[in-house]
Amino acid sequence: MNTELVQRWSERRGIYRPAGETFEPRGHEVAPITDDRTARDFVVRHHYSASYPAARRRFGLYGLGELLGVAVFSVPMHPAVLRPFAPDTSVELGRFVLLDSVRGNGESWFLARCLHLLRLEGFAGVVSHSDPMRRRDASGAAVFGGHVGTIYQATNATYDGTTARATVRLLPDGRVFPARAISKIRAGEKGREYATEELLRAGARAPRAGEEARAWLSEVLPLVTRTARHPGQHRYLFALDRAARRLLPASKPYPKVIP
């Protein structure tokens, strides 16, 4: 890992800029994005995951009126993700995307402004994760270098260790096909259509008329995805008020190297 570089995104390609660059806040502003579509279109177009979480708040980084970055604070799949904060006054940083035109150190300024705006709205805590798992596509080309959360370390977040190791399924392009998407298809829940489309785009055959979702999934999933062992995500906490700070555990040493 080269900590002298910071990651940017453009058309779902990871791009790196020197961390030592000087970001000039003048000419930039951070403002709420009031509609989901603007944030969703930006995130899906540029972020490697090409996916969008269940947003509670959305903020944009603007420069000369142009949208240069989006931060999405979201509802996690399970309230326990937000521990030690109360679920009703805390959020997860679900997506954080800056274009490659934003100079180094712009991300910490953008994040700090977002946290300030959340605090003004009455939010008390933010939980964020960084994914250290390097990934390659089916051809072996590197598509994601992994990261340890340097931006969160630069903004003095509390490091709470890693989540549990897990076996994940990777699509041919190297993206993780979420376990939640698999369960939506199996259970016939809302959102299963999008998850099914992901597998179809990956090369799965279409379900036959009357075919049970479980049977179809059992057949196609091993054909269009591959398994990999994930080392666990790094977990960071931001307390936005005095009461929330009293809930914080002692910060563990920041990780510096991608395993």
Disulfide bonds with the S-S distance in Angstrom:
none
